Amino acid sequence: MPSPKPVRAGSARSSGVSGVGGGSGSSGRYEFMSLTRTPPLSPSPPPHLLQRQGSDPTTARLRASESPSRRRRGSASSNASTSSTGGALQLPEEDCMHLNPSIISVALSSLLAVDLWLSKRLGVCAYEEASWGSARPLMKLVEVSGHGIPWLIGAAYCLYKSDSAAGQEVMLNLLMALVLDLVLVGIVKAVVRRRRPAHNRMDMFATFSVDRYSFPSGHATRAAMCARFLLAHLVLAAPLRVLVMLWAVIVGLSRVLLGRHNVTDVAFGLLMGYCQYNLVEALWLSPAMLQNMVGLE
Ligand SMILES: CC(C)=CCC/C(C)=C/CC/C(C)=C/COP(=O)(O)O
């Protein structure tokens, strides 16, 4: 499997392929090439760099993406070390000190490469002509079931219809949780700015501008948080509890099948939604606070 190649955001964007990474480029952001695309031509590294890169192609590419000043410094120390050892490759101390960050970035790059590859393979409902394209309408129904608008309208309606203080308390807190989820997901999306998979067709209804970004999946955070909320506050029979959990998993899975998200967007989204519920519990609006806020007797 080819290793992903960290490139400057501008060049990847122009090829319409996306990814994310912490990176140490001038913009602090890397994007990763699609595995199925031919990487753009880049100037060949100078011969001394090739010598230092050895036979490991990943290390070679990482070295080639270094800043020119670091390459020059590396080149000088490399020449010294190879000449003193009669041609045997001996890394200078400076490079040894950078070994750990390199291992982490290679591990992260590999994880993201697997993520892109797996997500592309699993995007079987991304369009009608795809291998499971006939299931796309069903997946879009699942999408609607996890969308913010039906949940907000449903919670507001139940709050309005509820005739007990306990019911109103739960519904108001659910509303608060849904708004909190939209805000937190919006912030993370705006900070990370990972683009949606190239095979995604952007035909979702009612989206915010941050929803052009894919990390994390808002549907996944909402599904995990709402599932925990329902399980904690509704008295449900065992089969229904299983159904609620299954629904959350299916909503998450449908995001990848529809091609809306990469696997890591959904995995992180489910985890984030699960943790968000803890925050909702911590911020729980009590009846006393509710009396002040909505004037309950
Ligand atoms: C009242 C109000 C402002 C409601 C906004 C609800 C809304 C438009 C939510 C966006 C839901 C959405 C499309 C999230 C994107 O989910 P991903 O799973 O694709 O990240």
The ligand as an ORCA input file, in Angstrom:
! r2SCAN-3c Opt
* xyz 0 1
  C     -32.663     26.053     14.372
  C     -31.458     25.742     13.593
  C     -30.516     26.849     13.318
  C     -31.250     24.506     13.165
  C     -30.097     24.101     12.353
  C     -30.069     22.621     12.215
  C     -29.080     22.212     11.171
  C     -29.092     22.866      9.858
  C     -28.215     21.264     11.455
  C     -27.180     20.758     10.511
  C     -27.215     19.277     10.535
  C     -26.214     18.724      9.577
  C     -26.537     18.728      8.146
  C     -25.052     18.259     10.044
  C     -24.004     17.664      9.195
  O     -23.829     16.363      9.624
  P     -22.583     15.528      9.151
  O     -22.784     14.177      9.758
  O     -22.617     15.482      7.672
  O     -21.387     16.217      9.700
*
